[in-house]
Amino acid sequence: MDVRQGEKNKTWFRSDRILHINDKWFFLTREQTQEGPFATRGEAERELNYYIRNMNHFEVMRNP
């Protein structure tokens, strides 16, 4: 990632949003909500991707 002159490089971390609790799967949102439960990790990942896609769509609609 490019940085401005005189600034140090930064390391960006992406945390895993998928949680496995009591044999059920959940995902966390930036809005600090926990969504689920889902039967499998794959299902939680698909729903997370769907959630992100919808949030991005609504953001574009609010700020055309």
Phi, psi and omega in degrees: 000135178287143176235161179289154181303132179090350178263148178281154174296146178246151174256126180258136180246140174242119181274155178285126181271357183264131180239145176241110184229122177051048178063020175234154184247141182222163168229152179257146179251164174297335180279006178067037172251154176250121183252140180141191010274159176236153184288327183226162176297319180302318178295318178297319179295317178297316180293324176297315178298319177297317179299313180297317179299316179294318179297319177296320179297314180295325178294319178295320180294325179285330183233071185295000000 
